[in-house]
Amino acid sequence: MADSVVVEEKYMCPICREVLKKPTSTRECLHRFCEGCLRQMRPSDDGNHYCPLCRGPFQMLATFHDVQIEGEMGTVYFTCPGCKHKLPLLMYNGHQSACKKLSRSAAVPLLDPVAPTSQETPVALNRSTFKCPLCDLDNLDCEGLREHVNQAHANSTAPVVCPVCASMPWGNPEQRSGNFVAHINLRHQFEYETFVDYSKDEDAILQEAIRESLNDF
């Protein structure tokens, strides 16, 4: 895509697939994520946290702000397709929302393959059941899809479109998740229909769902 910016994988969060926001690393396996994405993780039934990439256990309290990779992001530059300014990657997230020359109506993508997500809600869309993108097993609710993926495709790294995300009003049916197993375990730990007001944006919905889920403990 001519007007997109290709970003090296090490500067991308494996969970949200965006440029790292305050990169935070696990001390045990040194995998890095956005601080916000990592903090949203809930412990498993045994009380431990497990890395979304390698499945190894890690201590949340031992995670650290990865100043080394953040420093690198200050020396790597991208050219904004809107204003054409050359800026350090460290400024990417703030610039994406602030640049007045980026077309919001067209949702010009800065990242490849991130694409427009400002879609209208499809008519009579069934969000209740989904088809596994790795084997086409269908009629799975969100929890069933997550359990199926963990049992049948735990080691899969095939880039696929998340059917849950694609069904959302803001969802992009063309955007592929580089690690679907990690993605569904982190982003879809709850049933959207239980908590979601579809008129809200995704970040507001996720935060509200997390707050509601904490009331169960």
Backbone as a chain_set.jsonl record, in Angstrom:
{"seq": "MADSVVVEEKYMCPICREVLKKPTSTRECLHRFCEGCLRQMRPSDDGNHYCPLCRGPFQMLATFHDVQIEGEMGTVYFTCPGCKHKLPLLMYNGHQSACKKLSRSAAVPLLDPVAPTSQETPVALNRSTFKCPLCDLDNLDCEGLREHVNQAHANSTAPVVCPVCASMPWGNPEQRSGNFVAHINLRHQFEYETFVDYSKDEDAILQEAIRESLNDF", "coords": {"N": [[0.855, -1.188, 0.0], [0.737, 2.109, -0.998], [0.511, 4.433, 0.553], [1.065, 3.673, 3.124], [2.832, 2.78, 6.168], [5.447, 0.69, 6.75], [6.313, -1.113, 9.526], [8.92, -2.343, 11.531], [8.806, -5.586, 12.993], [9.631, -5.877, 15.681], [8.974, -3.54, 16.897], [6.311, -3.604, 17.212], [3.34, -4.284, 19.046], [2.503, -7.508, 20.102], [-0.059, -8.086, 20.925], [-2.085, -6.011, 20.481], [-1.318, -5.325, 17.963], [-0.349, -2.88, 17.163], [1.865, -0.001, 16.974], [4.223, -0.051, 19.588], [3.177, 1.149, 22.736], [4.505, 2.788, 25.343], [6.608, 0.65, 25.806], [6.8, -2.469, 27.418], [8.429, -5.062, 29.096], [8.556, -8.582, 29.835], [10.312, -10.042, 32.522], [11.168, -12.645, 32.6], [11.033, -13.936, 30.01], [11.541, -11.91, 28.305], [9.846, -10.853, 26.364], [8.096, -8.265, 24.718], [5.49, -5.795, 25.153], [2.741, -3.45, 24.728], [2.387, -1.352, 27.55], [-0.225, -0.982, 28.546], [-1.67, -3.071, 27.288], [-0.46, -5.325, 28.421], [-0.995, -4.991, 31.146], [-3.696, -5.434, 31.207], [-4.048, -8.115, 31.266], [-5.404, -10.952, 32.835], [-4.772, -13.153, 35.595], [-4.306, -16.722, 35.188], [-6.251, -19.684, 36.044], [-4.612, -20.94, 37.887], [-3.42, -18.896, 39.164], [-1.208, -17.753, 38.025], [0.445, -15.632, 35.594], [0.717, -15.912, 32.077], [2.888, -15.71, 29.332], [1.728, -14.286, 26.33], [3.015, -14.925, 23.966], [5.076, -16.996, 24.205], [3.996, -18.654, 26.074], [5.151, -19.067, 28.495], [5.426, -18.84, 32.104], [5.169, -15.747, 33.914], [6.057, -13.063, 36.153], [3.926, -10.527, 36.933], [4.513, -8.293, 38.489], [7.196, -8.106, 38.128], [7.65, -7.158, 35.62], [9.019, -4.712, 33.335], [9.663, -1.332, 32.294], [10.705, -0.987, 29.086], [13.27, 0.615, 28.32], [15.34, 0.495, 26.531], [14.383, -0.445, 23.998], [12.577, 1.568, 23.613], [14.257, 3.71, 23.37], [15.473, 3.056, 20.934], [13.269, 3.393, 19.279], [13.159, 6.077, 19.178], [15.059, 6.71, 17.372], [14.402, 5.621, 14.982], [12.74, 6.362, 12.008], [9.626, 7.443, 10.514], [7.588, 8.358, 7.704], [4.903, 10.445, 7.677], [1.929, 9.772, 5.96], [0.065, 11.733, 5.683], [0.794, 14.53, 6.458], [3.346, 14.429, 5.52], [5.607, 14.743, 7.01], [8.709, 13.774, 8.453], [9.149, 11.711, 11.114], [10.166, 10.547, 14.411], [9.628, 7.12, 15.326], [8.75, 6.843, 17.885], [6.968, 8.861, 18.251], [4.776, 8.089, 16.923], [2.117, 7.117, 17.757], [0.919, 9.334, 19.076], [1.03, 11.204, 17.015], [-0.588, 10.074, 15.069], [-3.188, 10.487, 15.966], [-3.232, 13.224, 16.163], [-2.486, 14.503, 13.792], [-3.61, 16.747, 11.429], [-3.794, 16.506, 8.741], [-4.204, 13.943, 8.025], [-6.578, 11.932, 6.537], [-9.552, 11.552, 8.078], [-12.062, 10.653, 7.343], [-11.524, 8.947, 5.257], [-9.847, 7.361, 6.559], [-6.97, 6.994, 6.337], [-4.419, 4.67, 6.37], [-1.65, 4.425, 8.582], [-0.07, 2.327, 9.202], [1.024, -0.75, 7.809], [-0.322, -3.889, 7.983], [-2.541, -2.372, 8.961], [-5.811, -1.117, 8.622], [-8.693, 0.858, 7.494], [-11.211, 1.243, 10.032], [-13.589, 2.387, 10.529], [-16.379, 1.453, 10.088], [-19.843, 1.037, 9.179], [-22.35, -0.622, 11.121], [-23.072, -3.855, 10.021], [-26.19, -4.975, 8.646], [-28.412, -6.999, 10.505], [-26.414, -8.611, 11.619], [-24.916, -11.523, 12.898], [-23.537, -11.835, 15.893], [-23.199, -13.775, 17.717], [-22.205, -16.387, 17.27], [-19.269, -17.947, 15.889], [-16.884, -18.775, 13.303], [-14.092, -20.886, 13.331], [-11.077, -19.523, 12.294], [-8.92, -21.016, 11.643], [-9.525, -23.644, 11.077], [-12.102, -23.802, 10.172], [-14.19, -24.823, 11.726], [-17.445, -24.314, 12.867], [-20.177, -22.396, 14.402], [-19.437, -21.608, 17.009], [-19.435, -20.035, 20.15], [-17.969, -17.077, 21.681], [-16.442, -17.876, 23.936], [-16.342, -20.629, 23.44], [-14.925, -20.656, 21.037], [-12.472, -19.654, 21.89], [-11.656, -21.691, 23.685], [-11.561, -23.867, 21.914], [-9.535, -23.044, 20.128], [-7.323, -22.944, 21.857], [-7.098, -25.634, 22.499], [-6.947, -27.036, 20.047], [-5.282, -25.6, 18.341], [-3.012, -24.593, 19.575], [-0.306, -24.158, 19.025], [-0.241, -22.776, 16.695], [0.815, -20.332, 14.361], [-0.214, -19.06, 12.245], [-1.156, -16.291, 10.255], [-4.259, -14.876, 10.63], [-7.634, -13.63, 10.171], [-9.345, -12.285, 12.889], [-12.416, -13.506, 13.815], [-14.143, -12.507, 15.76], [-13.356, -9.843, 16.253], [-13.756, -8.893, 13.646], [-16.489, -8.903, 13.476], [-17.357, -6.755, 14.887], [-18.628, -3.335, 15.061], [-16.538, -1.539, 14.546], [-14.752, -3.191, 13.441], [-12.277, -4.634, 11.241], [-12.482, -6.531, 8.481], [-10.349, -7.367, 6.97], [-7.99, -7.235, 8.332], [-5.313, -8.998, 9.613], [-4.373, -11.078, 12.328], [-1.239, -11.505, 13.755], [-0.614, -13.404, 15.637], [-2.9, -15.33, 16.43], [-3.765, -17.011, 18.506], [-2.643, -15.917, 20.865], [-3.843, -13.433, 20.668], [-6.68, -13.916, 20.893], [-6.826, -14.921, 23.455], [-6.088, -12.751, 24.976], [-7.596, -10.499, 24.139], [-10.216, -11.333, 24.064], [-11.494, -12.316, 26.469], [-13.963, -12.287, 27.517], [-17.551, -12.342, 26.968], [-18.64, -10.317, 24.475], [-21.301, -9.454, 24.074], [-22.383, -9.47, 26.58], [-21.429, -7.278, 27.945], [-21.213, -5.103, 26.203], [-21.872, -1.935, 24.783], [-22.656, -1.16, 21.672], [-22.451, 1.31, 20.557], [-20.322, 2.588, 21.566], [-16.738, 3.249, 21.428], [-14.007, 0.941, 20.741], [-11.911, 0.873, 22.71], [-13.114, 2.052, 24.955], [-15.14, 0.219, 25.435], [-13.675, -2.115, 26.038], [-12.342, -1.389, 28.399], [-14.546, -0.964, 30.086], [-15.641, -3.525, 30.146], [-13.608, -4.936, 31.423], [-13.671, -3.755, 33.947], [-16.211, -4.585, 34.786], [-15.845, -7.346, 34.842], [-14.117, -7.658, 36.973], [-15.755, -7.359, 39.109], [-16.724, -9.824, 39.645], [-15.052, -11.098, 41.344]], "CA": [[0.0, 0.0, 0.0], [1.675, 3.196, -1.207], [0.416, 5.438, 1.602], [1.184, 3.057, 4.435], [4.166, 2.733, 6.733], [5.798, -0.646, 7.213], [7.048, -1.005, 10.783], [9.599, -3.58, 11.901], [8.0, -6.368, 13.933], [10.03, -5.726, 17.086], [8.373, -2.321, 17.43], [4.865, -3.819, 17.225], [2.81, -5.06, 20.169], [1.888, -8.748, 19.614], [-1.453, -8.196, 21.358], [-2.969, -5.093, 19.75], [-0.772, -5.193, 16.617], [-0.065, -1.478, 16.89], [3.183, 0.414, 17.45], [4.3, -0.147, 21.042], [2.906, 2.316, 23.565], [5.265, 2.549, 26.572], [6.996, -0.766, 25.742], [7.013, -3.129, 28.707], [8.927, -6.416, 28.866], [8.569, -9.563, 30.918], [11.699, -10.286, 32.914], [11.504, -14.058, 32.414], [11.259, -14.309, 28.605], [11.921, -10.675, 27.62], [8.927, -10.451, 25.302], [7.618, -6.914, 25.021], [4.117, -5.454, 24.792], [2.309, -2.157, 25.272], [2.126, -1.468, 28.982], [-1.657, -1.135, 28.755], [-2.1, -4.413, 26.875], [0.043, -6.302, 29.384], [-1.675, -4.805, 32.433], [-5.072, -5.918, 31.092], [-4.073, -9.569, 31.406], [-5.831, -11.528, 34.108], [-4.074, -14.419, 35.863], [-5.036, -17.947, 34.877], [-6.873, -20.316, 37.211], [-3.602, -21.303, 38.882], [-2.902, -17.677, 39.766], [-0.042, -17.262, 37.302], [0.309, -15.001, 34.288], [1.475, -16.625, 31.055], [3.226, -14.865, 28.188], [0.905, -14.587, 25.157], [3.821, -15.411, 22.849], [5.76, -18.274, 24.429], [3.223, -19.4, 27.066], [5.906, -19.241, 29.729], [4.916, -18.046, 33.228], [5.944, -14.562, 34.274], [5.555, -12.29, 37.277], [3.492, -9.205, 36.478], [5.207, -7.264, 39.261], [8.592, -8.043, 37.703], [7.764, -6.557, 34.289], [9.735, -3.44, 33.416], [9.615, -0.399, 31.174], [11.84, -1.316, 28.224], [13.813, 1.891, 27.847], [16.246, 0.25, 25.413], [13.624, -0.455, 22.748], [11.984, 2.897, 23.484], [15.322, 4.552, 22.839], [15.592, 2.741, 19.505], [12.119, 3.976, 18.585], [13.441, 7.499, 19.003], [16.038, 6.876, 16.29], [13.809, 5.056, 13.765], [11.821, 7.381, 11.506], [8.597, 7.126, 9.525], [7.039, 9.535, 7.037], [3.443, 10.47, 7.767], [1.317, 9.909, 4.638], [-0.806, 12.898, 5.651], [1.534, 15.793, 6.414], [4.63, 14.122, 4.873], [6.723, 15.007, 7.907], [9.484, 12.62, 8.898], [9.096, 11.763, 12.572], [10.605, 9.313, 15.078], [8.555, 6.159, 15.574], [8.282, 7.064, 19.247], [5.885, 9.84, 18.189], [3.75, 7.575, 16.0], [0.756, 7.034, 18.296], [0.4, 10.674, 19.291], [0.869, 11.895, 15.734], [-1.702, 9.476, 14.339], [-4.442, 11.102, 16.397], [-3.147, 14.682, 16.132], [-2.206, 15.052, 12.462], [-4.827, 17.267, 10.804], [-3.803, 16.223, 7.303], [-4.631, 12.567, 7.792], [-8.004, 11.906, 6.23], [-10.298, 10.724, 9.018], [-13.18, 10.003, 6.655], [-10.979, 7.838, 4.476], [-9.054, 6.565, 7.508], [-5.722, 6.611, 5.687], [-3.638, 3.888, 7.326], [-0.229, 4.688, 8.742], [0.627, 1.058, 9.309], [0.664, -1.839, 6.925], [-1.57, -3.884, 7.237], [-3.67, -1.742, 9.621], [-6.679, -0.537, 7.608], [-9.829, 1.58, 8.075], [-12.104, 0.484, 10.899], [-14.806, 3.169, 10.757], [-17.425, 0.866, 9.276], [-21.171, 0.974, 9.747], [-22.711, -1.957, 11.565], [-23.833, -4.595, 9.028], [-27.567, -5.275, 9.013], [-28.73, -8.354, 10.967], [-25.182, -9.367, 11.816], [-24.958, -12.457, 14.014], [-22.276, -11.787, 16.625], [-23.229, -14.77, 18.779], [-21.379, -17.549, 16.955], [-18.169, -17.652, 14.981], [-16.193, -19.89, 12.661], [-12.652, -20.882, 13.594], [-10.362, -19.148, 11.078], [-7.805, -21.937, 11.418], [-9.978, -24.949, 10.58], [-13.477, -23.643, 9.678], [-15.218, -25.324, 12.637], [-18.311, -23.167, 13.078], [-21.169, -22.373, 15.487], [-18.75, -21.471, 18.295], [-19.519, -18.717, 20.764], [-16.634, -16.533, 21.922], [-15.741, -18.759, 24.875], [-16.096, -21.897, 22.763], [-13.86, -20.438, 20.065], [-11.214, -19.533, 22.627], [-11.29, -23.021, 24.175], [-11.205, -24.689, 20.755], [-8.237, -22.599, 19.617], [-6.29, -23.364, 22.804], [-6.968, -27.092, 22.477], [-6.639, -27.586, 18.725], [-4.337, -24.804, 17.551], [-2.184, -23.866, 20.548], [1.012, -23.825, 18.486], [-0.388, -22.163, 15.377], [1.241, -18.939, 14.192], [-0.736, -18.611, 10.954], [-1.851, -14.999, 10.325], [-5.663, -15.012, 10.228], [-8.541, -12.574, 10.615], [-10.122, -12.651, 14.076], [-13.839, -13.363, 13.486], [-14.818, -11.711, 16.781], [-13.062, -8.446, 15.933], [-14.351, -8.553, 12.353], [-17.939, -8.759, 13.623], [-17.652, -5.528, 15.606], [-18.871, -2.181, 14.189], [-15.258, -0.938, 14.194], [-13.874, -4.261, 12.987], [-11.759, -4.631, 9.877], [-12.466, -7.929, 8.048], [-9.133, -7.667, 6.213], [-6.802, -7.156, 9.19], [-4.916, -10.305, 10.131], [-3.63, -11.126, 13.582], [-0.02, -12.278, 13.573], [-0.627, -14.507, 16.598], [-4.32, -15.38, 16.77], [-3.943, -17.675, 19.797], [-2.383, -14.91, 21.894], [-4.837, -12.366, 20.52], [-8.004, -14.272, 21.424], [-6.705, -15.094, 24.903], [-5.935, -11.449, 25.622], [-8.617, -9.525, 23.771], [-11.584, -11.86, 24.105], [-11.676, -13.113, 27.681], [-15.343, -12.113, 27.946], [-18.536, -12.292, 25.897], [-18.926, -8.918, 24.182], [-22.718, -9.115, 24.18], [-22.72, -9.321, 27.995], [-20.989, -5.993, 28.468], [-20.917, -4.096, 25.2], [-22.759, -0.992, 24.11], [-21.976, -1.071, 20.392], [-22.301, 2.698, 20.139], [-19.063, 3.072, 22.121], [-15.58, 2.77, 20.69], [-13.46, -0.322, 21.242], [-11.143, 1.028, 23.945], [-14.059, 2.297, 26.044], [-15.826, -1.049, 25.679], [-12.756, -3.047, 26.689], [-12.126, -0.946, 29.773], [-15.769, -1.205, 30.847], [-15.778, -4.967, 30.335], [-12.635, -5.354, 32.435], [-14.186, -3.319, 35.247], [-17.333, -5.45, 35.137], [-15.368, -8.693, 35.148], [-13.489, -7.638, 38.29], [-16.804, -7.445, 40.123], [-17.014, -11.234, 39.897], [-14.055, -11.651, 42.264]], "C": [[0.89, 1.236, 0.0], [1.686, 4.18, -0.05], [0.493, 4.845, 2.995], [2.628, 3.046, 4.878], [4.419, 1.331, 7.249], [6.704, -0.504, 8.428], [7.657, -2.351, 11.13], [8.868, -4.266, 13.058], [8.369, -6.109, 15.39], [9.473, -4.453, 17.722], [6.848, -2.415, 17.497], [4.462, -4.621, 18.455], [2.136, -6.315, 19.623], [0.409, -8.869, 19.968], [-2.369, -7.311, 20.517], [-2.529, -4.883, 18.315], [-0.626, -3.736, 16.196], [1.366, -1.19, 17.338], [3.163, 0.445, 18.976], [4.032, 1.188, 21.731], [3.501, 2.033, 24.946], [5.651, 1.066, 26.647], [7.385, -1.329, 27.102], [7.377, -4.58, 28.461], [8.742, -7.297, 30.093], [10.023, -9.861, 31.259], [12.124, -11.717, 32.592], [11.848, -14.393, 30.962], [11.6, -13.113, 27.728], [11.076, -10.371, 26.39], [8.292, -9.125, 25.696], [6.234, -6.652, 24.436], [3.866, -3.999, 25.173], [2.051, -2.346, 26.765], [0.641, -1.725, 29.239], [-2.159, -2.518, 28.402], [-1.685, -5.454, 27.909], [-0.712, -6.205, 30.709], [-3.115, -5.319, 32.395], [-5.178, -7.43, 31.276], [-4.537, -9.976, 32.794], [-5.06, -12.822, 34.351], [-4.944, -15.607, 35.488], [-5.575, -18.558, 36.167], [-5.865, -20.694, 38.292], [-2.943, -20.084, 39.52], [-1.72, -17.072, 39.051], [-0.449, -16.494, 36.048], [1.188, -15.77, 33.303], [1.67, -15.724, 29.841], [2.374, -15.245, 26.981], [1.694, -15.155, 23.986], [4.393, -16.803, 23.079], [5.044, -19.166, 25.433], [3.984, -19.654, 28.365], [5.336, -18.382, 30.847], [5.785, -16.819, 33.466], [5.268, -13.845, 35.434], [5.189, -10.886, 36.795], [4.248, -8.096, 37.19], [6.662, -7.103, 38.839], [8.754, -7.448, 36.31], [8.384, -5.168, 34.409], [9.576, -2.629, 32.132], [10.872, -0.599, 30.335], [12.39, -0.037, 27.592], [14.755, 1.695, 26.664], [15.495, 0.29, 24.083], [12.954, 0.898, 22.523], [13.011, 3.883, 22.937], [15.531, 4.322, 21.352], [14.473, 3.399, 18.711], [12.28, 5.484, 18.395], [14.416, 7.77, 17.883], [15.556, 6.288, 14.964], [12.718, 6.011, 13.29], [10.796, 6.815, 10.526], [8.12, 8.436, 8.91], [5.522, 9.462, 7.067], [2.848, 10.647, 6.376], [0.381, 11.105, 4.533], [-0.033, 14.186, 5.47], [2.908, 15.654, 5.769], [5.835, 14.454, 5.748], [7.404, 13.699, 8.293], [9.642, 12.721, 10.407], [9.632, 10.472, 13.175], [9.412, 8.425, 15.401], [7.961, 6.325, 16.97], [7.09, 8.025, 19.283], [4.692, 9.326, 17.392], [2.334, 7.664, 16.562], [0.136, 8.41, 18.522], [0.135, 11.396, 17.984], [-0.328, 11.361, 14.961], [-3.024, 10.149, 14.697], [-4.429, 12.617, 16.25], [-3.001, 15.274, 14.737], [-3.499, 15.466, 11.759], [-4.903, 16.941, 9.316], [-4.086, 14.761, 6.985], [-6.131, 12.569, 7.585], [-8.731, 10.992, 7.186], [-11.441, 10.001, 8.326], [-12.704, 8.813, 5.851], [-10.163, 6.908, 5.34], [-7.778, 6.062, 6.87], [-4.847, 5.868, 6.679], [-2.197, 4.343, 7.391], [0.556, 3.395, 8.735], [0.154, 0.09, 8.25], [0.773, -3.117, 7.75], [-2.747, -3.248, 7.964], [-4.488, -0.965, 8.598], [-7.854, 0.16, 8.269], [-10.72, 0.688, 8.917], [-13.417, 1.22, 11.151], [-15.923, 2.683, 9.844], [-18.773, 0.996, 9.964], [-21.469, -0.457, 10.147], [-23.503, -2.669, 10.485], [-25.225, -4.928, 9.546], [-27.693, -6.736, 9.407], [-27.486, -9.217, 11.128], [-25.299, -10.261, 13.035], [-23.608, -12.459, 14.702], [-22.154, -12.938, 17.609], [-22.331, -15.962, 18.52], [-20.372, -17.201, 15.872], [-17.6, -18.942, 14.392], [-14.707, -19.777, 12.974], [-11.911, -20.549, 12.301], [-9.209, -20.089, 10.736], [-8.244, -23.287, 10.872], [-11.423, -24.944, 10.096], [-14.532, -24.34, 10.529], [-16.112, -24.145, 13.006], [-19.268, -23.362, 14.249], [-20.532, -22.346, 16.878], [-19.033, -20.087, 18.865], [-18.098, -18.275, 21.116], [-15.822, -17.432, 22.85], [-15.399, -20.09, 24.225], [-14.978, -21.783, 21.747], [-12.515, -20.361, 20.764], [-10.74, -20.895, 23.127], [-10.843, -23.925, 23.03], [-9.812, -24.336, 20.241], [-7.113, -23.056, 20.542], [-6.059, -24.871, 22.784], [-6.447, -27.614, 21.141], [-5.528, -26.855, 17.985], [-3.35, -24.041, 18.426], [-0.85, -23.41, 19.976], [0.947, -23.135, 17.134], [0.084, -20.712, 15.389], [0.756, -18.385, 12.86], [-1.451, -17.269, 11.115], [-3.272, -15.123, 9.788], [-6.464, -13.82, 10.744], [-9.32, -13.069, 11.826], [-11.606, -12.454, 13.775], [-14.609, -12.53, 14.502], [-14.609, -10.227, 16.497], [-13.771, -8.016, 14.655], [-15.85, -8.322, 12.452], [-18.337, -7.466, 14.313], [-17.888, -4.365, 14.64], [-17.586, -1.521, 13.713], [-14.308, -1.956, 13.566], [-13.461, -4.128, 11.537], [-11.634, -6.072, 9.408], [-11.24, -8.321, 7.248], [-7.889, -7.711, 7.1], [-6.509, -8.501, 9.832], [-4.131, -10.16, 11.432], [-2.417, -12.023, 13.393], [0.09, -13.459, 14.518], [-2.046, -14.605, 17.142], [-4.559, -16.003, 18.144], [-3.73, -16.676, 20.932], [-3.449, -13.819, 21.86], [-6.156, -12.731, 21.182], [-7.962, -14.472, 22.934], [-6.612, -13.762, 25.637], [-7.108, -10.521, 25.366], [-10.043, -10.024, 23.961], [-11.772, -12.817, 25.276], [-13.102, -13.022, 28.203], [-16.245, -12.138, 26.725], [-18.907, -10.831, 25.663], [-20.387, -8.562, 24.437], [-23.162, -8.938, 25.631], [-22.47, -7.899, 28.471], [-21.096, -4.828, 27.493], [-22.108, -3.24, 24.801], [-22.082, -0.689, 22.783], [-21.854, 0.354, 19.86], [-21.0, 3.298, 20.651], [-17.896, 2.558, 21.293], [-14.943, 1.597, 21.422], [-12.74, -0.17, 22.565], [-12.064, 1.253, 25.143], [-14.78, 1.021, 26.427], [-14.932, -2.008, 26.45], [-12.542, -2.668, 28.145], [-13.358, -1.205, 30.638], [-15.952, -2.686, 31.137], [-14.821, -5.478, 31.399], [-13.125, -4.964, 33.826], [-15.323, -4.22, 35.714], [-16.854, -6.838, 35.552], [-14.73, -8.76, 36.524], [-14.519, -7.722, 39.41], [-17.156, -8.881, 40.482], [-16.085, -11.837, 40.934], [-14.185, -11.018, 43.64]], "O": [[1.714, 1.401, 0.9], [2.74, 4.711, 0.302], [0.03, 5.462, 3.954], [3.539, 3.271, 4.081], [3.678, 0.838, 8.099], [7.743, 0.152, 8.361], [6.991, -3.382, 11.036], [8.378, -3.61, 13.978], [7.49, -6.122, 16.253], [9.497, -4.304, 18.944], [6.173, -1.432, 17.801], [5.175, -5.54, 18.857], [1.27, -6.205, 18.756], [-0.302, -9.676, 19.37], [-3.32, -7.802, 19.91], [-3.281, -4.321, 17.518], [-0.762, -3.402, 15.019], [2.002, -2.016, 17.992], [2.199, 0.912, 19.581], [4.588, 2.22, 21.355], [3.04, 1.128, 25.642], [5.095, 0.316, 27.449], [8.187, -0.747, 27.833], [6.7, -5.263, 27.692], [8.767, -6.826, 31.23], [10.87, -9.924, 30.368], [13.301, -11.976, 32.341], [12.849, -15.062, 30.706], [11.913, -13.273, 26.548], [11.543, -9.701, 25.469], [7.989, -8.894, 26.867], [5.856, -7.191, 23.396], [4.681, -3.384, 25.861], [1.55, -3.389, 27.186], [0.286, -2.581, 30.05], [-2.98, -3.087, 29.123], [-2.457, -6.356, 28.238], [-1.03, -7.225, 31.321], [-3.692, -5.61, 33.443], [-6.277, -7.962, 31.425], [-4.109, -9.407, 33.799], [-4.728, -13.523, 33.395], [-6.171, -15.509, 35.473], [-5.376, -18.011, 37.252], [-6.211, -20.763, 39.471], [-2.018, -20.22, 40.322], [-1.264, -15.989, 39.419], [-1.542, -16.683, 35.513], [2.276, -16.225, 33.657], [0.737, -15.062, 29.385], [2.303, -16.425, 26.638], [1.12, -15.795, 23.105], [4.218, -17.693, 22.247], [5.44, -20.315, 25.628], [3.504, -20.381, 29.235], [4.813, -17.301, 30.58], [6.995, -16.854, 33.244], [4.069, -13.998, 35.666], [6.045, -10.148, 36.307], [4.587, -7.08, 36.584], [7.295, -6.093, 39.147], [9.882, -7.251, 35.857], [8.286, -4.524, 35.453], [9.383, -3.174, 31.045], [11.983, -0.4, 30.826], [12.02, 0.335, 26.478], [14.954, 2.618, 25.875], [15.915, 0.975, 23.15], [12.781, 1.328, 21.383], [12.685, 4.77, 22.149], [15.74, 5.269, 20.594], [14.694, 3.901, 17.609], [11.615, 6.086, 17.552], [14.594, 8.918, 17.476], [16.222, 6.437, 13.94], [11.867, 6.424, 14.078], [11.059, 5.848, 9.811], [8.237, 9.497, 9.524], [4.929, 8.522, 6.54], [3.223, 11.584, 5.671], [-0.054, 11.462, 3.438], [-0.179, 14.865, 4.454], [3.567, 16.658, 5.498], [6.968, 14.445, 5.266], [6.759, 12.66, 8.439], [10.197, 13.693, 10.919], [9.568, 9.418, 12.543], [8.325, 8.912, 15.71], [6.801, 5.984, 17.201], [6.3, 8.007, 20.227], [3.709, 10.044, 17.207], [1.447, 8.223, 15.918], [-1.031, 8.629, 18.2], [-0.857, 12.112, 17.851], [-1.009, 12.12, 14.272], [-3.877, 10.356, 13.833], [-5.49, 13.241, 16.216], [-3.358, 16.432, 14.52], [-4.376, 14.636, 11.521], [-5.959, 17.085, 8.701], [-4.195, 14.382, 5.819], [-6.871, 13.15, 8.379], [-8.556, 9.775, 7.126], [-11.76, 8.865, 8.676], [-13.387, 7.792, 5.768], [-9.819, 5.802, 4.924], [-7.516, 4.86, 6.853], [-4.558, 6.403, 7.749], [-1.586, 4.619, 6.359], [1.711, 3.364, 8.313], [-1.008, 0.123, 7.845], [1.875, -3.432, 8.199], [-3.887, -3.556, 7.617], [-3.923, -0.23, 7.789], [-8.01, 0.069, 9.486], [-10.961, -0.47, 8.575], [-14.266, 0.736, 11.901], [-16.361, 3.399, 8.943], [-18.843, 1.059, 11.192], [-20.909, -1.397, 9.583], [-24.53, -2.145, 10.054], [-25.415, -5.136, 10.744], [-27.152, -7.615, 8.736], [-27.501, -10.407, 10.812], [-25.735, -9.811, 14.095], [-22.64, -13.01, 14.177], [-21.125, -13.076, 18.271], [-21.746, -16.502, 19.459], [-20.581, -16.301, 15.058], [-17.81, -20.037, 14.914], [-14.133, -18.691, 12.892], [-12.102, -21.237, 11.299], [-8.598, -19.974, 9.674], [-7.443, -24.004, 10.271], [-11.924, -25.977, 9.652], [-15.679, -24.443, 10.095], [-15.616, -23.095, 13.413], [-19.189, -24.346, 14.984], [-21.027, -22.982, 17.808], [-18.893, -19.083, 18.167], [-17.138, -19.008, 20.878], [-14.654, -17.714, 22.584], [-14.307, -20.623, 24.423], [-14.17, -22.701, 21.602], [-11.531, -20.932, 20.293], [-9.559, -21.222, 23.009], [-9.865, -24.661, 23.158], [-9.007, -25.222, 19.953], [-6.068, -23.506, 20.073], [-4.943, -25.332, 23.027], [-5.613, -28.519, 21.101], [-4.897, -27.427, 17.096], [-2.902, -22.957, 18.053], [-0.317, -22.383, 20.396], [1.978, -22.932, 16.494], [-0.213, -19.96, 16.317], [1.252, -17.358, 12.395], [-2.271, -17.12, 12.02], [-3.465, -15.441, 8.615], [-6.023, -13.097, 11.637], [-9.894, -14.158, 11.791], [-12.021, -11.327, 13.503], [-15.616, -11.91, 14.158], [-15.561, -9.447, 16.499], [-14.319, -6.916, 14.58], [-16.428, -7.628, 11.615], [-19.515, -7.109, 14.331], [-17.399, -4.401, 13.511], [-17.536, -0.997, 12.6], [-13.184, -1.613, 13.2], [-14.194, -3.584, 10.711], [-10.755, -6.786, 9.89], [-11.095, -9.486, 6.878], [-6.839, -8.18, 6.66], [-7.36, -9.072, 10.513], [-3.334, -9.236, 11.6], [-2.539, -13.157, 12.931], [0.81, -14.416, 14.233], [-2.358, -14.034, 18.187], [-5.455, -15.572, 18.87], [-4.542, -16.597, 21.854], [-3.899, -13.344, 22.903], [-6.698, -11.939, 21.953], [-8.953, -14.222, 23.621], [-7.016, -13.662, 26.795], [-7.567, -9.832, 26.277], [-10.977, -9.225, 24.013], [-12.158, -13.973, 25.099], [-13.419, -13.621, 29.23], [-15.785, -11.98, 25.595], [-19.434, -10.177, 26.563], [-20.681, -7.486, 24.957], [-24.198, -8.326, 25.891], [-23.213, -7.377, 29.303], [-21.073, -3.673, 27.917], [-23.197, -3.742, 24.522], [-21.043, -0.03, 22.759], [-21.224, 0.581, 18.827], [-20.608, 4.387, 20.23], [-18.02, 1.579, 20.557], [-15.288, 1.296, 22.565], [-12.927, -0.991, 23.463], [-11.825, 0.71, 26.222], [-15.009, 0.764, 27.609], [-15.377, -2.643, 27.406], [-12.558, -3.53, 29.025], [-13.232, -1.619, 31.79], [-16.366, -3.065, 32.233], [-15.177, -6.353, 32.189], [-13.01, -5.744, 34.771], [-15.397, -4.578, 36.89], [-17.383, -7.433, 36.491], [-14.787, -9.799, 37.181], [-14.192, -8.111, 40.531], [-17.806, -9.133, 41.496], [-16.299, -12.969, 41.367], [-13.429, -11.357, 44.55]]}, "num_chains": 1, "name": "protein.A"}
